[in-house]
Amino acid sequence: MIEIDKISKRYGQTTVIDAVSLAIPRGGVVGIVGPNGAGKSTLLSIMSRLTKTDAGRVSIDGLDVTKAPGRELARRLSVMRQENHVAARLTVQDLVAFGRFPHNRGRPTREDTEQVATAISFVGLEAMADRFLDQLSGGQRQRAFVAMTLAQDADYALFDEPLNNLDIHHAVSMMRLFRRMGDQPGKTVVIVLHDLNVAAAYADRIIVMQDGRMVGDGPPANVINRRLLSEVFRVEGDVIDIDGRRVVSVAR
């Protein structure tokens, strides 16, 4: 379980995370939504130890993320950031193999090789395993980074706005991958998203951020409503159910 206890973060006089507390048990897909500047990415960055808090505590399965050894934390938690800067002349297989470093410290075993192959197959890039990253489309590169995260074989996988710059076909393909990841026993996927309809279609639970605070938390049917649209996203529209899923239709 990821436990967040009254964390806060400020930059100068600006509070970007304001005393947020929540718990994320193992299993399923969690979507974090909210308007721009709500604190979504900062929350994810604090959870993954990439950003220090000014107050509060984050623990993963009882381990304080600020004190846990990096290798131990990496075996429990993986993260894919918005910006991924790597050498373009890496192949897909080389990139995905980096996900095994917390386990092998640069000395790959047969198990590592099998995990890399499984991760590449999971995202459907078997035919491109030997291609360089700069030979791939944007959607294919995104899948390669997902495969690297998957190869790490951590219990919790965090993704910060992974649908950026993807067309609808690749965005749907990516979310289907995350759904499959979250359906694996003991695996938890946490994703920062902008699209409420995507969150409603694929997430088991939605956390809503606004002005650095958590203002909503629960299943899509309980969280996505007209009040959310008007008070948090400041738009008017309808929320309807289609085939058991919440769908947002914004007024013109």
JOJOPE-V590739 format. One record per residue. N is the residue number from 1. RES is the residue in three letters. SS is DSSP state (H for helix, E for strand, C for the rest). OMEGA is omega as a letter, one per 40 degrees, with the letter a starting at -180 (* if undefined). D_LAST is the distance of its C-alpha to the last C-alpha in Angstrom with 2 decimals. Layout:
BEGIN
n->(N & N)
res->(RES & RES)
ss->(SS & SS)
omega->(OMEGA & OMEGA)
d_last->(D_LAST & D_LAST)
END
This chain:
BEGIN
n->(1 & 2 & 3 & 4 & 5 & 6 & 7 & 8 & 9 & 10 & 11 & 12 & 13 & 14 & 15 & 16 & 17 & 18 & 19 & 20 & 21 & 22 & 23 & 24 & 25 & 26 & 27 & 28 & 29 & 30 & 31 & 32 & 33 & 34 & 35 & 36 & 37 & 38 & 39 & 40 & 41 & 42 & 43 & 44 & 45 & 46 & 47 & 48 & 49 & 50 & 51 & 52 & 53 & 54 & 55 & 56 & 57 & 58 & 59 & 60 & 61 & 62 & 63 & 64 & 65 & 66 & 67 & 68 & 69 & 70 & 71 & 72 & 73 & 74 & 75 & 76 & 77 & 78 & 79 & 80 & 81 & 82 & 83 & 84 & 85 & 86 & 87 & 88 & 89 & 90 & 91 & 92 & 93 & 94 & 95 & 96 & 97 & 98 & 99 & 100 & 101 & 102 & 103 & 104 & 105 & 106 & 107 & 108 & 109 & 110 & 111 & 112 & 113 & 114 & 115 & 116 & 117 & 118 & 119 & 120 & 121 & 122 & 123 & 124 & 125 & 126 & 127 & 128 & 129 & 130 & 131 & 132 & 133 & 134 & 135 & 136 & 137 & 138 & 139 & 140 & 141 & 142 & 143 & 144 & 145 & 146 & 147 & 148 & 149 & 150 & 151 & 152 & 153 & 154 & 155 & 156 & 157 & 158 & 159 & 160 & 161 & 162 & 163 & 164 & 165 & 166 & 167 & 168 & 169 & 170 & 171 & 172 & 173 & 174 & 175 & 176 & 177 & 178 & 179 & 180 & 181 & 182 & 183 & 184 & 185 & 186 & 187 & 188 & 189 & 190 & 191 & 192 & 193 & 194 & 195 & 196 & 197 & 198 & 199 & 200 & 201 & 202 & 203 & 204 & 205 & 206 & 207 & 208 & 209 & 210 & 211 & 212 & 213 & 214 & 215 & 216 & 217 & 218 & 219 & 220 & 221 & 222 & 223 & 224 & 225 & 226 & 227 & 228 & 229 & 230 & 231 & 232 & 233 & 234 & 235 & 236 & 237 & 238 & 239 & 240 & 241 & 242 & 243 & 244 & 245 & 246 & 247 & 248 & 249 & 250 & 251 & 252)
res->(MET & ILE & GLU & ILE & ASP & LYS & ILE & SER & LYS & ARG & TYR & GLY & GLN & THR & THR & VAL & ILE & ASP & ALA & VAL & SER & LEU & ALA & ILE & PRO & ARG & GLY & GLY & VAL & VAL & GLY & ILE & VAL & GLY & PRO & ASN & GLY & ALA & GLY & LYS & SER & THR & LEU & LEU & SER & ILE & MET & SER & ARG & LEU & THR & LYS & THR & ASP & ALA & GLY & ARG & VAL & SER & ILE & ASP & GLY & LEU & ASP & VAL & THR & LYS & ALA & PRO & GLY & ARG & GLU & LEU & ALA & ARG & ARG & LEU & SER & VAL & MET & ARG & GLN & GLU & ASN & HIS & VAL & ALA & ALA & ARG & LEU & THR & VAL & GLN & ASP & LEU & VAL & ALA & PHE & GLY & ARG & PHE & PRO & HIS & ASN & ARG & GLY & ARG & PRO & THR & ARG & GLU & ASP & THR & GLU & GLN & VAL & ALA & THR & ALA & ILE & SER & PHE & VAL & GLY & LEU & GLU & ALA & MET & ALA & ASP & ARG & PHE & LEU & ASP & GLN & LEU & SER & GLY & GLY & GLN & ARG & GLN & ARG & ALA & PHE & VAL & ALA & MET & THR & LEU & ALA & GLN & ASP & ALA & ASP & TYR & ALA & LEU & PHE & ASP & GLU & PRO & LEU & ASN & ASN & LEU & ASP & ILE & HIS & HIS & ALA & VAL & SER & MET & MET & ARG & LEU & PHE & ARG & ARG & MET & GLY & ASP & GLN & PRO & GLY & LYS & THR & VAL & VAL & ILE & VAL & LEU & HIS & ASP & LEU & ASN & VAL & ALA & ALA & ALA & TYR & ALA & ASP & ARG & ILE & ILE & VAL & MET & GLN & ASP & GLY & ARG & MET & VAL & GLY & ASP & GLY & PRO & PRO & ALA & ASN & VAL & ILE & ASN & ARG & ARG & LEU & LEU & SER & GLU & VAL & PHE & ARG & VAL & GLU & GLY & ASP & VAL & ILE & ASP & ILE & ASP & GLY & ARG & ARG & VAL & VAL & SER & VAL & ALA & ARG)
ss->(C & E & E & E & E & E & E & E & E & E & E & C & C & E & E & E & E & E & E & E & E & E & E & E & C & C & C & E & E & E & E & E & E & C & C & C & C & C & C & H & H & H & H & H & H & H & H & C & C & C & C & C & C & C & E & E & E & E & E & E & C & C & E & E & C & C & C & C & C & H & H & H & H & H & H & H & E & E & E & E & C & C & C & C & C & C & C & C & C & C & E & H & H & H & H & H & H & H & H & H & H & H & H & H & C & C & C & C & C & H & H & H & H & H & H & H & H & H & H & H & H & H & C & C & C & H & H & H & C & C & C & E & H & H & H & C & C & H & H & H & H & H & H & H & H & H & H & H & H & H & H & C & C & C & C & E & E & E & E & E & C & C & C & C & C & C & C & H & H & H & H & H & H & H & H & H & H & H & H & H & H & H & C & C & C & C & C & E & E & E & E & E & C & C & C & H & H & H & H & H & H & H & C & C & E & E & E & E & E & E & C & C & E & E & E & E & E & E & C & H & H & H & H & C & C & H & H & H & H & H & H & H & C & C & C & C & E & E & E & E & E & E & C & C & E & E & E & E & E & E & C & C)
omega->(i & i & a & a & i & i & i & i & i & i & a & i & a & i & a & i & a & i & a & i & i & i & i & i & i & i & i & a & i & i & i & a & i & i & i & i & a & a & a & a & i & i & i & a & i & i & a & i & i & i & i & i & i & i & i & a & i & i & i & a & i & i & i & a & a & a & a & i & a & a & i & a & a & i & a & a & i & a & i & a & i & a & i & a & i & i & a & a & i & i & i & a & i & a & a & i & i & i & a & a & i & a & a & i & i & i & a & i & i & i & i & i & i & i & i & i & i & a & i & i & a & a & i & a & a & a & a & a & a & i & i & a & a & i & a & i & i & i & i & i & i & i & i & i & i & i & i & i & i & a & i & i & i & i & a & i & a & a & a & i & a & a & i & i & i & i & a & i & a & i & i & i & a & a & i & i & i & i & i & i & a & i & i & a & i & a & a & i & i & a & i & a & i & a & a & i & i & i & a & a & a & a & i & a & i & i & a & i & i & i & i & a & i & a & i & a & i & i & a & a & a & a & a & a & a & i & i & a & a & a & a & a & i & i & i & i & a & i & a & i & i & a & i & a & i & i & a & i & a & a & i & *)
d_last->(41.57 & 39.69 & 40.24 & 38.53 & 40.22 & 38.81 & 38.02 & 36.97 & 36.43 & 36.35 & 36.37 & 38.18 & 36.59 & 33.30 & 33.05 & 31.01 & 32.31 & 33.40 & 35.91 & 34.09 & 36.04 & 35.31 & 37.17 & 36.22 & 38.74 & 39.69 & 37.80 & 34.33 & 31.10 & 29.52 & 26.11 & 25.55 & 21.94 & 20.49 & 18.75 & 20.67 & 24.00 & 24.18 & 27.56 & 26.89 & 28.96 & 31.60 & 32.04 & 32.59 & 34.92 & 36.98 & 37.25 & 38.70 & 41.07 & 39.58 & 38.84 & 41.25 & 40.30 & 41.50 & 42.07 & 41.95 & 42.86 & 41.49 & 43.69 & 43.53 & 45.90 & 47.80 & 48.09 & 47.03 & 44.92 & 46.47 & 49.99 & 49.88 & 51.57 & 49.15 & 50.56 & 50.25 & 46.65 & 45.72 & 47.11 & 44.73 & 41.59 & 39.91 & 36.95 & 34.81 & 33.37 & 30.46 & 33.00 & 36.00 & 38.69 & 41.54 & 44.00 & 42.56 & 45.94 & 45.72 & 45.49 & 43.15 & 46.21 & 47.34 & 43.98 & 43.76 & 47.40 & 46.51 & 44.91 & 48.42 & 49.96 & 49.85 & 51.97 & 54.40 & 54.55 & 54.81 & 57.36 & 55.48 & 57.03 & 56.69 & 54.21 & 52.04 & 52.17 & 51.15 & 48.23 & 46.95 & 47.28 & 45.53 & 42.56 & 42.26 & 42.46 & 39.84 & 37.21 & 38.53 & 40.10 & 43.71 & 44.03 & 42.88 & 44.95 & 47.21 & 44.61 & 43.93 & 40.55 & 39.98 & 40.43 & 37.44 & 33.75 & 31.35 & 30.55 & 34.28 & 35.11 & 32.64 & 34.39 & 37.73 & 36.86 & 35.76 & 39.14 & 40.95 & 39.34 & 40.24 & 43.80 & 44.32 & 44.34 & 43.22 & 42.21 & 38.99 & 36.69 & 34.05 & 31.32 & 29.26 & 25.94 & 27.67 & 24.60 & 24.17 & 24.40 & 24.49 & 22.66 & 21.30 & 24.76 & 26.66 & 24.30 & 24.80 & 28.51 & 28.79 & 27.26 & 29.62 & 32.45 & 31.55 & 31.39 & 34.82 & 36.14 & 35.06 & 36.72 & 40.06 & 42.53 & 42.54 & 39.71 & 36.69 & 33.65 & 31.47 & 28.36 & 26.01 & 22.52 & 19.03 & 17.16 & 17.00 & 17.01 & 20.07 & 21.71 & 21.30 & 22.70 & 25.72 & 26.69 & 29.08 & 28.28 & 25.50 & 26.39 & 23.75 & 24.65 & 23.56 & 25.67 & 28.54 & 28.75 & 28.17 & 25.87 & 25.43 & 27.70 & 28.14 & 27.15 & 23.48 & 23.56 & 24.75 & 22.63 & 19.07 & 17.55 & 14.98 & 17.40 & 17.40 & 13.67 & 13.92 & 17.48 & 17.88 & 14.72 & 13.25 & 9.68 & 8.62 & 8.43 & 11.17 & 14.33 & 16.42 & 19.79 & 20.61 & 24.29 & 24.87 & 22.17 & 19.21 & 15.87 & 12.67 & 9.31 & 6.52 & 3.80 & 0.00)
END
